[in-house]
Amino acid sequence: MAEKNYTVLVLCTGNSCRSQMAEVLLNHDLVDQVHALSAGTRPQPKVADGAIEALKLAGLPTDGLHPKDIDAVMNEAIDLVVTVCDNAKEACPIFPRPIPSIHLPFHDPHGEPLDSFIAVRDDIRTRLVGAVREKLGLQAAA
């Protein structure tokens, strides 16, 4: 019997950097266990170039990434909400049913050199992937 595939929503303010990188990393590192989505409480017009470049440098896919409003995902069957910035935690919407959540803030690298985006990408991979795995009781990949 296959394990449940959990839906994880990563929520940030602009949905243009940290939450986008978290979405891609969760989908890659927890493939076949997690389907990650991301959204913003006040989405920006586009994903930050530094976030796209940091993901590409790690060999991760970036096609189709675009900021989404929280309303675009409100009807999804979400199993876990992860807020990655303090503003999103404060503005986190009320969902139609209780949903477990975790708050893991990450530095906002907007306006900084590519190295800052890479550092945030690696921090997300180190702390967030493990936290989601633990919260959902998932096994580490073999």
N, CA, C and O atoms as CSV, one atom per row, in Angstrom:
chain,resi,resn,atom,element,x,y,z
A,1,MET,N,N,0.835,-1.181,0.000
A,1,MET,CA,C,0.000,0.000,0.000
A,1,MET,C,C,0.876,1.239,0.000
A,1,MET,O,O,1.807,1.337,0.800
A,2,ALA,N,N,0.596,2.181,-0.878
A,2,ALA,CA,C,1.398,3.395,-0.983
A,2,ALA,C,C,1.115,4.314,0.207
A,2,ALA,O,O,0.005,4.363,0.738
A,3,GLU,N,N,2.167,5.042,0.604
A,3,GLU,CA,C,1.997,6.013,1.670
A,3,GLU,C,C,1.191,7.196,1.165
A,3,GLU,O,O,1.127,7.459,-0.035
A,4,LYS,N,N,0.576,7.905,2.106
A,4,LYS,CA,C,-0.176,9.107,1.756
A,4,LYS,C,C,0.776,10.158,1.201
A,4,LYS,O,O,1.898,10.311,1.683
A,5,ASN,N,N,0.322,10.869,0.197
A,5,ASN,CA,C,1.063,11.996,-0.336
A,5,ASN,C,C,0.461,13.251,0.287
A,5,ASN,O,O,-0.661,13.633,-0.046
A,6,TYR,N,N,1.197,13.889,1.182
A,6,TYR,CA,C,0.707,15.054,1.915
A,6,TYR,C,C,0.822,16.326,1.082
A,6,TYR,O,O,1.781,16.501,0.330
A,7,THR,N,N,-0.162,17.211,1.223
A,7,THR,CA,C,-0.115,18.519,0.571
A,7,THR,C,C,0.333,19.548,1.591
A,7,THR,O,O,-0.291,19.717,2.639
A,8,VAL,N,N,1.425,20.235,1.273
A,8,VAL,CA,C,2.009,21.236,2.156
A,8,VAL,C,C,1.930,22.596,1.470
A,8,VAL,O,O,2.359,22.751,0.327
A,9,LEU,N,N,1.377,23.578,2.179
A,9,LEU,CA,C,1.320,24.949,1.676
A,9,LEU,C,C,2.394,25.762,2.367
A,9,LEU,O,O,2.426,25.844,3.594
A,10,VAL,N,N,3.288,26.371,1.570
A,10,VAL,CA,C,4.303,27.266,2.102
A,10,VAL,C,C,3.814,28.684,1.860
A,10,VAL,O,O,3.568,29.088,0.724
A,11,LEU,N,N,3.678,29.429,2.944
A,11,LEU,CA,C,3.077,30.752,2.882
A,11,LEU,C,C,4.094,31.826,3.253
A,11,LEU,O,O,4.814,31.710,4.244
A,12,CYS,N,N,4.133,32.872,2.434
A,12,CYS,CA,C,5.015,34.014,2.664
A,12,CYS,C,C,4.218,35.270,2.293
A,12,CYS,O,O,3.056,35.176,1.899
A,13,THR,N,N,4.827,36.408,2.415
A,13,THR,CA,C,4.121,37.640,2.070
A,13,THR,C,C,4.024,37.797,0.553
A,13,THR,O,O,2.924,37.840,0.000
A,14,GLY,N,N,5.177,37.882,-0.122
A,14,GLY,CA,C,5.187,38.180,-1.548
A,14,GLY,C,C,5.149,36.979,-2.467
A,14,GLY,O,O,4.891,37.127,-3.662
A,15,ASN,N,N,5.403,35.778,-1.934
A,15,ASN,CA,C,5.456,34.552,-2.740
A,15,ASN,C,C,6.366,34.732,-3.950
A,15,ASN,O,O,6.055,34.289,-5.056
A,16,SER,N,N,7.497,35.395,-3.712
A,16,SER,CA,C,8.411,35.642,-4.822
A,16,SER,C,C,9.825,35.128,-4.568
A,16,SER,O,O,10.682,35.228,-5.446
A,17,CYS,N,N,10.080,34.578,-3.379
A,17,CYS,CA,C,11.441,34.122,-3.101
A,17,CYS,C,C,11.459,32.910,-2.173
A,17,CYS,O,O,11.554,31.774,-2.639
A,18,ARG,N,N,11.368,33.144,-0.861
A,18,ARG,CA,C,11.532,32.067,0.111
A,18,ARG,C,C,10.495,30.967,-0.063
A,18,ARG,O,O,10.844,29.786,-0.068
A,19,SER,N,N,9.237,31.334,-0.206
A,19,SER,CA,C,8.191,30.310,-0.340
A,19,SER,C,C,8.306,29.567,-1.666
A,19,SER,O,O,8.001,28.376,-1.740
A,20,GLN,N,N,8.743,30.258,-2.708
A,20,GLN,CA,C,8.951,29.596,-4.010
A,20,GLN,C,C,10.089,28.581,-3.917
A,20,GLN,O,O,9.969,27.454,-4.399
A,21,MET,N,N,11.202,28.995,-3.288
A,21,MET,CA,C,12.320,28.064,-3.147
A,21,MET,C,C,11.912,26.880,-2.276
A,21,MET,O,O,12.288,25.743,-2.562
A,22,ALA,N,N,11.148,27.135,-1.216
A,22,ALA,CA,C,10.694,26.049,-0.339
A,22,ALA,C,C,9.792,25.077,-1.093
A,22,ALA,O,O,9.899,23.863,-0.919
A,23,GLU,N,N,8.905,25.612,-1.928
A,23,GLU,CA,C,8.016,24.752,-2.722
A,23,GLU,C,C,8.828,23.797,-3.591
A,23,GLU,O,O,8.572,22.593,-3.609
A,24,VAL,N,N,9.801,24.337,-4.304
A,24,VAL,CA,C,10.621,23.517,-5.203
A,24,VAL,C,C,11.446,22.496,-4.412
A,24,VAL,O,O,11.533,21.330,-4.799
A,25,LEU,N,N,12.044,22.935,-3.314
A,25,LEU,CA,C,12.879,22.031,-2.518
A,25,LEU,C,C,12.062,20.898,-1.893
A,25,LEU,O,O,12.493,19.744,-1.898
A,26,LEU,N,N,10.895,21.224,-1.360
A,26,LEU,CA,C,10.048,20.177,-0.778
A,26,LEU,C,C,9.604,19.176,-1.841
A,26,LEU,O,O,9.639,17.966,-1.615
A,27,ASN,N,N,9.186,19.682,-2.999
A,27,ASN,CA,C,8.751,18.787,-4.077
A,27,ASN,C,C,9.890,17.906,-4.570
A,27,ASN,O,O,9.659,16.765,-4.973
A,28,HIS,N,N,11.100,18.413,-4.544
A,28,HIS,CA,C,12.250,17.638,-4.994
A,28,HIS,C,C,12.729,16.665,-3.917
A,28,HIS,O,O,12.877,15.470,-4.176
A,29,ASP,N,N,12.970,17.178,-2.712
A,29,ASP,CA,C,13.589,16.368,-1.661
A,29,ASP,C,C,12.619,15.371,-1.026
A,29,ASP,O,O,13.049,14.347,-0.493
A,30,LEU,N,N,11.320,15.658,-1.077
A,30,LEU,CA,C,10.328,14.753,-0.488
A,30,LEU,C,C,9.387,14.202,-1.571
A,30,LEU,O,O,8.197,13.991,-1.334
A,31,VAL,N,N,9.947,13.980,-2.750
A,31,VAL,CA,C,9.175,13.481,-3.884
A,31,VAL,C,C,8.452,12.191,-3.483
A,31,VAL,O,O,8.996,11.372,-2.743
A,32,ASP,N,N,7.247,12.023,-3.969
A,32,ASP,CA,C,6.401,10.864,-3.672
A,32,ASP,C,C,5.896,10.824,-2.222
A,32,ASP,O,O,5.228,9.869,-1.825
A,33,GLN,N,N,6.214,11.858,-1.434
A,33,GLN,CA,C,5.700,11.941,-0.069
A,33,GLN,C,C,4.922,13.237,0.144
A,33,GLN,O,O,3.953,13.283,0.902
A,34,VAL,N,N,5.372,14.291,-0.545
A,34,VAL,CA,C,4.792,15.621,-0.350
A,34,VAL,C,C,4.524,16.274,-1.696
A,34,VAL,O,O,5.330,16.187,-2.622
A,35,HIS,N,N,3.383,16.921,-1.781
A,35,HIS,CA,C,3.084,17.817,-2.896
A,35,HIS,C,C,3.041,19.212,-2.280
A,35,HIS,O,O,2.111,19.541,-1.543
A,36,ALA,N,N,4.048,20.032,-2.582
A,36,ALA,CA,C,4.127,21.365,-1.998
A,36,ALA,C,C,3.546,22.407,-2.938
A,36,ALA,O,O,3.707,22.334,-4.156
A,37,LEU,N,N,2.875,23.367,-2.348
A,37,LEU,CA,C,2.340,24.541,-3.035
A,37,LEU,C,C,2.873,25.755,-2.299
A,37,LEU,O,O,3.289,25.649,-1.145
A,38,SER,N,N,2.866,26.901,-2.951
A,38,SER,CA,C,3.212,28.122,-2.235
A,38,SER,C,C,2.250,29.216,-2.635
A,38,SER,O,O,1.651,29.190,-3.710
A,39,ALA,N,N,2.118,30.185,-1.735
A,39,ALA,CA,C,1.240,31.326,-1.989
A,39,ALA,C,C,1.698,32.480,-1.118
A,39,ALA,O,O,2.520,32.323,-0.215
A,40,GLY,N,N,1.138,33.646,-1.419
A,40,GLY,CA,C,1.491,34.834,-0.653
A,40,GLY,C,C,0.276,35.587,-0.172
A,40,GLY,O,O,-0.792,35.531,-0.782
A,41,THR,N,N,0.448,36.292,0.928
A,41,THR,CA,C,-0.636,37.116,1.446
A,41,THR,C,C,-0.759,38.408,0.631
A,41,THR,O,O,-1.839,38.990,0.538
A,42,ARG,N,N,0.363,38.851,0.038
A,42,ARG,CA,C,0.379,39.989,-0.881
A,42,ARG,C,C,1.387,39.683,-1.995
A,42,ARG,O,O,2.502,40.204,-1.982
A,43,PRO,N,N,0.996,38.836,-2.961
A,43,PRO,CA,C,1.951,38.356,-3.968
A,43,PRO,C,C,2.550,39.472,-4.821
A,43,PRO,O,O,1.881,40.438,-5.188
A,44,GLN,N,N,3.814,39.301,-5.116
A,44,GLN,CA,C,4.549,40.211,-5.992
A,44,GLN,C,C,4.253,39.853,-7.455
A,44,GLN,O,O,3.685,38.797,-7.732
A,45,PRO,N,N,4.639,40.735,-8.391
A,45,PRO,CA,C,4.362,40.454,-9.804
A,45,PRO,C,C,5.140,39.269,-10.386
A,45,PRO,O,O,4.664,38.627,-11.323
A,46,LYS,N,N,6.337,38.966,-9.843
A,46,LYS,CA,C,7.130,37.865,-10.405
A,46,LYS,C,C,8.040,37.274,-9.347
A,46,LYS,O,O,8.283,37.878,-8.303
A,47,VAL,N,N,8.539,36.076,-9.638
A,47,VAL,CA,C,9.494,35.419,-8.754
A,47,VAL,C,C,10.837,36.141,-8.908
A,47,VAL,O,O,11.237,36.499,-10.016
A,48,ALA,N,N,11.513,36.345,-7.799
A,48,ALA,CA,C,12.799,37.049,-7.803
A,48,ALA,C,C,13.821,36.311,-8.669
A,48,ALA,O,O,13.951,35.088,-8.607
A,49,ASP,N,N,14.544,37.096,-9.481
A,49,ASP,CA,C,15.572,36.509,-10.349
A,49,ASP,C,C,16.603,35.717,-9.545
A,49,ASP,O,O,17.057,34.659,-9.983
A,50,GLY,N,N,16.972,36.233,-8.364
A,50,GLY,CA,C,17.956,35.542,-7.527
A,50,GLY,C,C,17.459,34.190,-7.051
A,50,GLY,O,O,18.240,33.244,-6.944
A,51,ALA,N,N,16.162,34.089,-6.763
A,51,ALA,CA,C,15.587,32.813,-6.333
A,51,ALA,C,C,15.636,31.806,-7.478
A,51,ALA,O,O,15.999,30.645,-7.288
A,52,ILE,N,N,15.265,32.268,-8.660
A,52,ILE,CA,C,15.308,31.388,-9.846
A,52,ILE,C,C,16.734,30.912,-10.096
A,52,ILE,O,O,16.964,29.724,-10.326
A,53,GLU,N,N,17.686,31.832,-10.053
A,53,GLU,CA,C,19.081,31.475,-10.326
A,53,GLU,C,C,19.615,30.516,-9.258
A,53,GLU,O,O,20.320,29.562,-9.587
A,54,ALA,N,N,19.289,30.754,-7.989
A,54,ALA,CA,C,19.764,29.871,-6.911
A,54,ALA,C,C,19.220,28.459,-7.096
A,54,ALA,O,O,19.942,27.488,-6.869
A,55,LEU,N,N,17.968,28.333,-7.502
A,55,LEU,CA,C,17.383,27.013,-7.746
A,55,LEU,C,C,18.053,26.345,-8.946
A,55,LEU,O,O,18.381,25.159,-8.897
A,56,LYS,N,N,18.252,27.100,-10.015
A,56,LYS,CA,C,18.886,26.533,-11.209
A,56,LYS,C,C,20.303,26.054,-10.907
A,56,LYS,O,O,20.724,25.007,-11.400
A,57,LEU,N,N,21.039,26.820,-10.095
A,57,LEU,CA,C,22.410,26.431,-9.747
A,57,LEU,C,C,22.443,25.117,-8.967
A,57,LEU,O,O,23.451,24.411,-8.985
A,58,ALA,N,N,21.354,24.790,-8.288
A,58,ALA,CA,C,21.262,23.521,-7.554
A,58,ALA,C,C,20.681,22.417,-8.439
A,58,ALA,O,O,20.449,21.304,-7.966
A,59,GLY,N,N,20.442,22.718,-9.723
A,59,GLY,CA,C,19.909,21.725,-10.643
A,59,GLY,C,C,18.427,21.457,-10.449
A,59,GLY,O,O,17.934,20.386,-10.803
A,60,LEU,N,N,17.716,22.425,-9.890
A,60,LEU,CA,C,16.290,22.250,-9.602
A,60,LEU,C,C,15.436,22.938,-10.655
A,60,LEU,O,O,15.858,23.939,-11.234
A,61,PRO,N,N,14.238,22.417,-10.913
A,61,PRO,CA,C,13.371,22.982,-11.949
A,61,PRO,C,C,12.736,24.302,-11.499
A,61,PRO,O,O,12.396,24.482,-10.330
A,62,THR,N,N,12.587,25.212,-12.454
A,62,THR,CA,C,11.964,26.511,-12.151
A,62,THR,C,C,10.824,26.837,-13.111
A,62,THR,O,O,10.181,27.878,-12.973
A,63,ASP,N,N,10.568,25.968,-14.075
A,63,ASP,CA,C,9.501,26.235,-15.046
A,63,ASP,C,C,8.152,26.379,-14.349
A,63,ASP,O,O,7.806,25.588,-13.472
A,64,GLY,N,N,7.412,27.378,-14.743
A,64,GLY,CA,C,6.058,27.559,-14.242
A,64,GLY,C,C,5.946,28.234,-12.894
A,64,GLY,O,O,4.836,28.427,-12.400
A,65,LEU,N,N,7.068,28.601,-12.277
A,65,LEU,CA,C,6.985,29.286,-10.989
A,65,LEU,C,C,6.418,30.682,-11.184
A,65,LEU,O,O,6.878,31.440,-12.038
A,66,HIS,N,N,5.421,31.009,-10.386
A,66,HIS,CA,C,4.848,32.357,-10.425
A,66,HIS,C,C,4.163,32.624,-9.090
A,66,HIS,O,O,3.619,31.705,-8.478
A,67,PRO,N,N,4.185,33.878,-8.633
A,67,PRO,CA,C,3.516,34.207,-7.374
A,67,PRO,C,C,2.011,33.964,-7.467
A,67,PRO,O,O,1.372,34.265,-8.476
A,68,LYS,N,N,1.462,33.405,-6.373
A,68,LYS,CA,C,0.035,33.114,-6.303
A,68,LYS,C,C,-0.537,33.721,-5.030
A,68,LYS,O,O,0.133,33.763,-3.998
A,69,ASP,N,N,-1.763,34.185,-5.107
A,69,ASP,CA,C,-2.468,34.689,-3.945
A,69,ASP,C,C,-2.988,33.510,-3.133
A,69,ASP,O,O,-3.279,32.450,-3.686
A,70,ILE,N,N,-3.103,33.693,-1.844
A,70,ILE,CA,C,-3.596,32.632,-0.972
A,70,ILE,C,C,-4.963,32.118,-1.422
A,70,ILE,O,O,-5.273,30.940,-1.242
A,71,ASP,N,N,-5.774,32.990,-2.000
A,71,ASP,CA,C,-7.102,32.565,-2.465
A,71,ASP,C,C,-7.025,31.481,-3.534
A,71,ASP,O,O,-7.961,30.696,-3.690
A,72,ALA,N,N,-5.913,31.431,-4.273
A,72,ALA,CA,C,-5.760,30.443,-5.344
A,72,ALA,C,C,-5.620,29.023,-4.802
A,72,ALA,O,O,-5.820,28.061,-5.543
A,73,VAL,N,N,-5.279,28.878,-3.522
A,73,VAL,CA,C,-5.054,27.545,-2.961
A,73,VAL,C,C,-5.979,27.218,-1.785
A,73,VAL,O,O,-5.841,26.162,-1.167
A,74,MET,N,N,-6.897,28.092,-1.478
A,74,MET,CA,C,-7.759,27.909,-0.301
A,74,MET,C,C,-8.617,26.644,-0.375
A,74,MET,O,O,-8.994,26.101,0.663
A,75,ASN,N,N,-8.928,26.172,-1.564
A,75,ASN,CA,C,-9.784,24.996,-1.685
A,75,ASN,C,C,-9.002,23.686,-1.812
A,75,ASN,O,O,-9.594,22.619,-1.979
A,76,GLU,N,N,-7.682,23.769,-1.732
A,76,GLU,CA,C,-6.850,22.560,-1.772
A,76,GLU,C,C,-7.003,21.792,-0.454
A,76,GLU,O,O,-7.304,22.384,0.583
A,77,ALA,N,N,-6.798,20.495,-0.500
A,77,ALA,CA,C,-6.848,19.659,0.709
A,77,ALA,C,C,-5.480,19.710,1.387
A,77,ALA,O,O,-4.681,18.783,1.255
A,78,ILE,N,N,-5.220,20.777,2.098
A,78,ILE,CA,C,-3.901,21.037,2.685
A,78,ILE,C,C,-3.766,20.285,4.007
A,78,ILE,O,O,-4.659,20.314,4.854
A,79,ASP,N,N,-2.618,19.606,4.159
A,79,ASP,CA,C,-2.338,18.839,5.374
A,79,ASP,C,C,-1.447,19.590,6.353
A,79,ASP,O,O,-1.460,19.300,7.549
A,80,LEU,N,N,-0.667,20.564,5.853
A,80,LEU,CA,C,0.253,21.313,6.698
A,80,LEU,C,C,0.496,22.678,6.072
A,80,LEU,O,O,0.708,22.788,4.865
A,81,VAL,N,N,0.465,23.713,6.896
A,81,VAL,CA,C,0.817,25.071,6.454
A,81,VAL,C,C,2.149,25.431,7.101
A,81,VAL,O,O,2.332,25.257,8.306
A,82,VAL,N,N,3.075,25.935,6.290
A,82,VAL,CA,C,4.369,26.388,6.784
A,82,VAL,C,C,4.498,27.870,6.451
A,82,VAL,O,O,4.463,28.247,5.279
A,83,THR,N,N,4.646,28.710,7.467
A,83,THR,CA,C,4.904,30.130,7.223
A,83,THR,C,C,6.409,30.346,7.320
A,83,THR,O,O,7.061,29.871,8.250
A,84,VAL,N,N,6.953,31.078,6.335
A,84,VAL,CA,C,8.403,31.271,6.269
A,84,VAL,C,C,8.814,32.725,6.495
A,84,VAL,O,O,9.984,33.072,6.331
A,85,CYS,N,N,7.854,33.576,6.873
A,85,CYS,CA,C,8.176,34.936,7.270
A,85,CYS,C,C,7.178,35.371,8.340
A,85,CYS,O,O,6.051,34.878,8.388
A,86,ASP,N,N,7.601,36.296,9.194
A,86,ASP,CA,C,6.755,36.722,10.311
A,86,ASP,C,C,5.469,37.391,9.841
A,86,ASP,O,O,4.416,37.194,10.448
A,87,ASN,N,N,5.540,38.182,8.763
A,87,ASN,CA,C,4.328,38.844,8.257
A,87,ASN,C,C,3.275,37.827,7.836
A,87,ASN,O,O,2.089,38.003,8.116
A,88,ALA,N,N,3.709,36.761,7.162
A,88,ALA,CA,C,2.755,35.733,6.723
A,88,ALA,C,C,2.152,35.010,7.923
A,88,ALA,O,O,0.979,34.639,7.904
A,89,LYS,N,N,2.950,34.813,8.957
A,89,LYS,CA,C,2.426,34.148,10.159
A,89,LYS,C,C,1.302,34.988,10.749
A,89,LYS,O,O,0.258,34.462,11.136
A,90,GLU,N,N,1.521,36.292,10.815
A,90,GLU,CA,C,0.513,37.187,11.391
A,90,GLU,C,C,-0.724,37.284,10.510
A,90,GLU,O,O,-1.840,37.418,11.013
A,91,ALA,N,N,-0.530,37.217,9.185
A,91,ALA,CA,C,-1.641,37.382,8.240
A,91,ALA,C,C,-2.212,36.055,7.755
A,91,ALA,O,O,-3.060,36.033,6.864
A,92,CYS,N,N,-1.757,34.960,8.331
A,92,CYS,CA,C,-2.208,33.641,7.875
A,92,CYS,C,C,-3.727,33.567,7.950
A,92,CYS,O,O,-4.318,33.849,8.992
A,93,PRO,N,N,-4.351,33.189,6.851
A,93,PRO,CA,C,-5.816,33.170,6.818
A,93,PRO,C,C,-6.400,32.035,7.649
A,93,PRO,O,O,-5.709,31.089,8.028
A,94,ILE,N,N,-7.662,32.160,7.910
A,94,ILE,CA,C,-8.398,31.088,8.579
A,94,ILE,C,C,-8.875,30.130,7.488
A,94,ILE,O,O,-9.584,30.528,6.564
A,95,PHE,N,N,-8.479,28.870,7.607
A,95,PHE,CA,C,-8.872,27.873,6.619
A,95,PHE,C,C,-10.220,27.272,6.999
A,95,PHE,O,O,-10.635,27.356,8.155
A,96,PRO,N,N,-10.907,26.665,6.029
A,96,PRO,CA,C,-12.230,26.095,6.291
A,96,PRO,C,C,-12.218,25.000,7.359
A,96,PRO,O,O,-13.254,24.712,7.958
A,97,ARG,N,N,-11.065,24.392,7.598
A,97,ARG,CA,C,-10.949,23.370,8.634
A,97,ARG,C,C,-9.600,23.574,9.328
A,97,ARG,O,O,-8.691,24.164,8.745
A,98,PRO,N,N,-9.462,23.094,10.561
A,98,PRO,CA,C,-8.180,23.247,11.254
A,98,PRO,C,C,-7.062,22.523,10.502
A,98,PRO,O,O,-7.221,21.375,10.086
A,99,ILE,N,N,-5.943,23.202,10.338
A,99,ILE,CA,C,-4.796,22.621,9.635
A,99,ILE,C,C,-3.558,22.824,10.507
A,99,ILE,O,O,-3.302,23.939,10.962
A,100,PRO,N,N,-2.797,21.775,10.743
A,100,PRO,CA,C,-1.555,21.944,11.497
A,100,PRO,C,C,-0.628,22.932,10.784
A,100,PRO,O,O,-0.626,23.032,9.557
A,101,SER,N,N,0.157,23.657,11.581
A,101,SER,CA,C,1.073,24.613,10.970
A,101,SER,C,C,2.382,24.669,11.750
A,101,SER,O,O,2.451,24.349,12.936
A,102,ILE,N,N,3.412,25.088,11.027
A,102,ILE,CA,C,4.693,25.372,11.661
A,102,ILE,C,C,5.180,26.704,11.122
A,102,ILE,O,O,4.875,27.083,9.992
A,103,HIS,N,N,5.938,27.404,11.943
A,103,HIS,CA,C,6.496,28.690,11.537
A,103,HIS,C,C,8.011,28.590,11.591
A,103,HIS,O,O,8.593,28.358,12.651
A,104,LEU,N,N,8.644,28.768,10.433
A,104,LEU,CA,C,10.101,28.756,10.325
A,104,LEU,C,C,10.518,29.971,9.515
A,104,LEU,O,O,10.530,29.902,8.286
A,105,PRO,N,N,10.859,31.085,10.158
A,105,PRO,CA,C,11.242,32.269,9.394
A,105,PRO,C,C,12.638,32.133,8.777
A,105,PRO,O,O,13.544,31.538,9.361
A,106,PHE,N,N,12.778,32.703,7.586
A,106,PHE,CA,C,14.054,32.725,6.878
A,106,PHE,C,C,14.377,34.157,6.479
A,106,PHE,O,O,13.476,34.971,6.275
A,107,HIS,N,N,15.646,34.456,6.370
A,107,HIS,CA,C,16.117,35.776,5.941
A,107,HIS,C,C,15.559,36.103,4.554
A,107,HIS,O,O,15.477,35.227,3.693
A,108,ASP,N,N,15.181,37.351,4.339
A,108,ASP,CA,C,14.703,37.803,3.026
A,108,ASP,C,C,15.883,38.383,2.246
A,108,ASP,O,O,16.392,39.445,2.604
A,109,PRO,N,N,16.328,37.697,1.179
A,109,PRO,CA,C,17.505,38.153,0.441
A,109,PRO,C,C,17.227,39.185,-0.661
A,109,PRO,O,O,18.145,39.549,-1.396
A,110,HIS,N,N,15.989,39.663,-0.791
A,110,HIS,CA,C,15.687,40.632,-1.855
A,110,HIS,C,C,16.657,41.807,-1.830
A,110,HIS,O,O,16.948,42.372,-0.776
A,111,GLY,N,N,17.146,42.158,-3.005
A,111,GLY,CA,C,18.062,43.286,-3.140
A,111,GLY,C,C,19.494,42.957,-2.778
A,111,GLY,O,O,20.358,43.834,-2.817
A,112,GLU,N,N,19.759,41.725,-2.432
A,112,GLU,CA,C,21.103,41.303,-2.048
A,112,GLU,C,C,21.737,40.492,-3.177
A,112,GLU,O,O,21.044,40.083,-4.109
A,113,PRO,N,N,23.055,40.256,-3.101
A,113,PRO,CA,C,23.724,39.470,-4.150
A,113,PRO,C,C,23.234,38.022,-4.190
A,113,PRO,O,O,22.602,37.538,-3.252
A,114,LEU,N,N,23.538,37.353,-5.286
A,114,LEU,CA,C,23.136,35.959,-5.498
A,114,LEU,C,C,23.563,35.066,-4.339
A,114,LEU,O,O,22.839,34.137,-3.979
A,115,ASP,N,N,24.726,35.332,-3.751
A,115,ASP,CA,C,25.200,34.512,-2.632
A,115,ASP,C,C,24.185,34.462,-1.492
A,115,ASP,O,O,24.060,33.440,-0.818
A,116,SER,N,N,23.459,35.563,-1.274
A,116,SER,CA,C,22.447,35.584,-0.213
A,116,SER,C,C,21.285,34.657,-0.551
A,116,SER,O,O,20.768,33.964,0.325
A,117,PHE,N,N,20.871,34.642,-1.815
A,117,PHE,CA,C,19.793,33.744,-2.240
A,117,PHE,C,C,20.227,32.289,-2.090
A,117,PHE,O,O,19.436,31.442,-1.674
A,118,ILE,N,N,21.477,32.002,-2.426
A,118,ILE,CA,C,22.005,30.643,-2.302
A,118,ILE,C,C,22.032,30.232,-0.829
A,118,ILE,O,O,21.679,29.101,-0.494
A,119,ALA,N,N,22.449,31.146,0.048
A,119,ALA,CA,C,22.492,30.849,1.479
A,119,ALA,C,C,21.092,30.569,2.017
A,119,ALA,O,O,20.911,29.651,2.817
A,120,VAL,N,N,20.107,31.344,1.590
A,120,VAL,CA,C,18.729,31.123,2.031
A,120,VAL,C,C,18.204,29.804,1.473
A,120,VAL,O,O,17.536,29.051,2.180
A,121,ARG,N,N,18.504,29.527,0.211
A,121,ARG,CA,C,18.103,28.239,-0.393
A,121,ARG,C,C,18.638,27.078,0.441
A,121,ARG,O,O,17.903,26.143,0.757
A,122,ASP,N,N,19.906,27.141,0.791
A,122,ASP,CA,C,20.529,26.058,1.554
A,122,ASP,C,C,19.965,25.970,2.969
A,122,ASP,O,O,19.820,24.874,3.511
A,123,ASP,N,N,19.647,27.110,3.568
A,123,ASP,CA,C,19.049,27.138,4.903
A,123,ASP,C,C,17.653,26.509,4.872
A,123,ASP,O,O,17.284,25.749,5.767
A,124,ILE,N,N,16.887,26.833,3.835
A,124,ILE,CA,C,15.557,26.236,3.667
A,124,ILE,C,C,15.687,24.724,3.523
A,124,ILE,O,O,14.946,23.965,4.146
A,125,ARG,N,N,16.625,24.301,2.706
A,125,ARG,CA,C,16.815,22.857,2.481
A,125,ARG,C,C,17.198,22.161,3.783
A,125,ARG,O,O,16.705,21.071,4.071
A,126,THR,N,N,18.056,22.772,4.557
A,126,THR,CA,C,18.526,22.171,5.805
A,126,THR,C,C,17.442,22.141,6.875
A,126,THR,O,O,17.195,21.094,7.473
A,127,ARG,N,N,16.796,23.270,7.123
A,127,ARG,CA,C,15.862,23.352,8.248
A,127,ARG,C,C,14.427,22.987,7.895
A,127,ARG,O,O,13.770,22.277,8.656
A,128,LEU,N,N,13.933,23.457,6.761
A,128,LEU,CA,C,12.520,23.275,6.443
A,128,LEU,C,C,12.185,21.860,6.003
A,128,LEU,O,O,11.183,21.295,6.443
A,129,VAL,N,N,13.001,21.288,5.148
A,129,VAL,CA,C,12.723,19.932,4.671
A,129,VAL,C,C,12.680,18.971,5.858
A,129,VAL,O,O,11.785,18.130,5.942
A,130,GLY,N,N,13.632,19.090,6.766
A,130,GLY,CA,C,13.657,18.237,7.950
A,130,GLY,C,C,12.466,18.474,8.871
A,130,GLY,O,O,11.909,17.524,9.420
A,131,ALA,N,N,12.072,19.736,9.044
A,131,ALA,CA,C,10.936,20.070,9.914
A,131,ALA,C,C,9.628,19.513,9.357
A,131,ALA,O,O,8.795,19.007,10.109
A,132,VAL,N,N,9.450,19.606,8.031
A,132,VAL,CA,C,8.242,19.062,7.402
A,132,VAL,C,C,8.239,17.539,7.519
A,132,VAL,O,O,7.215,16.935,7.839
A,133,ARG,N,N,9.379,16.936,7.259
A,133,ARG,CA,C,9.496,15.474,7.372
A,133,ARG,C,C,9.117,15.033,8.796
A,133,ARG,O,O,8.369,14.072,8.976
A,134,GLU,N,N,9.635,15.737,9.790
A,134,GLU,CA,C,9.353,15.378,11.185
A,134,GLU,C,C,7.884,15.614,11.541
A,134,GLU,O,O,7.255,14.759,12.165
A,135,LYS,N,N,7.337,16.757,11.154
A,135,LYS,CA,C,5.951,17.090,11.502
A,135,LYS,C,C,4.963,16.079,10.898
A,135,LYS,O,O,3.966,15.723,11.525
A,136,LEU,N,N,5.255,15.626,9.679
A,136,LEU,CA,C,4.361,14.683,9.003
A,136,LEU,C,C,4.705,13.215,9.271
A,136,LEU,O,O,3.999,12.316,8.815
A,137,GLY,N,N,5.790,12.976,10.012
A,137,GLY,CA,C,6.185,11.609,10.332
A,137,GLY,C,C,6.679,10.831,9.122
A,137,GLY,O,O,6.429,9.632,9.004
A,138,LEU,N,N,7.380,11.515,8.225
A,138,LEU,CA,C,7.852,10.872,6.995
A,138,LEU,C,C,9.206,10.212,7.208
A,138,LEU,O,O,10.003,10.653,8.036
A,139,GLN,N,N,9.450,9.165,6.462
A,139,GLN,CA,C,10.734,8.472,6.500
A,139,GLN,C,C,11.728,9.205,5.607
A,139,GLN,O,O,11.362,9.758,4.570
A,140,ALA,N,N,12.973,9.198,6.021
A,140,ALA,CA,C,14.041,9.767,5.181
A,140,ALA,C,C,14.212,8.886,3.959
A,140,ALA,O,O,13.996,7.675,4.013
A,141,ALA,N,N,14.602,9.507,2.859
A,141,ALA,CA,C,14.811,8.748,1.614
A,141,ALA,C,C,15.952,7.761,1.814
A,141,ALA,O,O,16.917,8.031,2.529
A,142,ALA,N,N,15.819,6.629,1.175
A,142,ALA,CA,C,16.840,5.571,1.312
A,142,ALA,C,C,18.099,5.947,0.572
A,142,ALA,O,O,19.066,5.185,0.572
